[in-house]
Amino acid sequence: MSKIVNNQPNTPSKASWKNSKLSKPEAVVRIGTLFSGIGAAEYALKRLKVKSQIVFAGDIDPHVKASYFANYAITEDRWHDDVHRFDASPFKGKVDIVVGGAPCQAFSMVGKRGGLADTRGTLFHEFARVIRQCEPKIFIFEKVRGLLSHDEGNTWKVIQNKFEKLGYAIQHEVLNSRDFGIPQNRQRLFVV
């Protein structure tokens, strides 16, 4: 399934998603993140008042790590500096959701669009490996919209096939942050 969402989702009552109530407010979501950056997914859960526990996180930038550790409860044994060397198998069955968005320069319309010939463009393989190792209940992979059109859609087919081989039912949509209360016109592909 693929579609581009241009407006904030409407419920039958036309209520905003911001006013939605949690069906299980006491539940704790166990989250793992790759290419964690400033912890956007972790912060989103906090803003939505979803109780969460960070199982693992990581990023290659040491400045990002310092910021992450200052903002989130995590220990060194749950942090990885390089996704290539990260073994997620000890976390098998201990993660509800894995979220990550590898660097997008290889597919961005403003970049050289090196795609799979650019090392950054192949990091989805590492994402898929981590999913295979820890088997979360769900994963979210985020990329620039340009991934869908790169190499006439062939690159997306390769990535989609890789994710489907993991045994998950895959859906993807292009969402614009402006439709969700963010003061920025930023379209991104989300694979769930």
N, C-alpha and C positions, 0 to 999 in steps of 0.2 A: 504494500500500500504506500502510495506517495502522494502528498499534496502539499500545497503551500497555503499556510494559514495567514490571512490578511487582517483579520480582526480578532479581538479578544473573544475566546469561546463564550457562547451564551448557554445558560442553562434554561430549562423551561420557565423558571421564575425570573430570568434575566438578571440574576444576582451575580455580583462580581466574584471571581475565584478567590479574591482576597478575603471575602467574608465566609467562605466555606468552613464548615466545622469538621474536625477530624473524627472519623468513625471510632477510632481507638486512641484517644488522647494520651493514654498511659504507655502505649507501646513505644519501644525504643528501636529506631532504625540503625542497623549496623552498616556503616558506610566505609568504602575504600575508594581512594581517588588516585588516579595516575595523572601525571602532568598537572599536579595540584595547584600550581600557581599560588594565588592569594587565598585559595580555599573558597571559591565562589559557591560550589555546591554545598559545602558545610555551612556557609553563611546563609544560604537560602533556607536550609532546614531550620536554622536558628530563627530567622525572620518569620518563618511560617509557624514557629512554636512547636516544631516537631522534635521530640526528644531523640537524640542521636548519640551514637558512640563511634568515634573514628577508629576503625580497625587498622587501616594502614593509609599512608599518603606518601607522596614523594615528588621531587622535582630536581632537575640537574643544577639549578642556579642556587648557589650558597646564600645569596641575599634573600631569595624567596624563602629558603628554609628558615632563616632567622626570623623573618616576618611571620611565617606560619607558626613557628614555635611560640612566638609572643602572643599569638591570637587564639591558639587552639590547644586543648589538652591532648598531648601526644608525647610519646617517649621515643628515644633513639631506636629501639628495637622494632618499632612500627613504622619507621621512616626509611625510604630508599632514595639514594642520590642519583641512581642511574637505572632506568627501567629495564635495560638490557641485562643487568645483573640481579634483578629482583626476582626472588622465588616466592610466589604466592601460594604454593601448595600447603604450607603450614596453616593457612587461613581457610582451607576447604571446609565448606559448611558453616563458616563463622561470619559470612558477609551477606547482607541482604541486597545491597546495591553497590555496584562499581560505576564510578563516573569518571570520564576523562575526555579530554580534547587535545590530541597531539598537536604540535605546531602546525599551523595552517599555510605557511609560506609556499609550500610546494603546490598548492591548489588555488591560492588566492588570485583573483583577477588583477590585483595590483602588483603581483610578484612575477617571477619568471615562469611560473607554472611548470616546474620541472617534473611534477607528479612523482611517479614511482622511481624515476631516475635520480631524484633528490632523496638523500638519506632520510630527511624529515618526513618525506612522503610514505616511507615504509614502516613508520612506527605503529601503524594499525596492526601489524603482525604481532608486536609486543603486547598491545592491548588485548588482542585475541588470545594470546598465550596466557596472560594473567587470568582472563575469564575462564579459560579451560582449566587452569590450575586451581582456582578457588571456588568455581561454580556458584556465583551469586544467584540470587533469585531473579534479579533483573540487572541490566546494565544500560547506561546511557553514554553514547559516543557522540561528541559534538565536533563539527567541522564547518568550514566556510561553505557557502552555497555553491561555489565554483567547483567543488568536488563532483557534483552531479553531472556537470557538462565537460569536465576535463577529458581529453582524448575521446571526444564524441560519446561520452557516457561509459566507455569501456573500463576506466579506472574504478568508477562506482560499482560496476558489475563484479570486478575482482574483489573489492572490499565487501560488498553485500554477500557474495558467495562464501567468503571466509567466515563471516559472522553466522550465516545460516548453517554452515557445517558444524558449528558449535552446539547445535541442537535447540537453539532458541527461536521462537517466533519473532521475526524482525519486522518492525514498522519504522518508517522514517517520514519526517515532515520538515519543511523549512518554516521557521518561526522568526518573527521580527520582534526584537526586544521592546520596541516602542509600543507594541500591543499589550505589553505586560507591565506597564508602569515605569519603564526605564526611559529616561530622557535621551534616547539615542536611536537612530535608525540603523539597526544592525541585524541583518538577516543571517541566520545560521541553520545548518542542517543538524537535526537531532535524530539519532538512530536509537531506538529503544527495543 
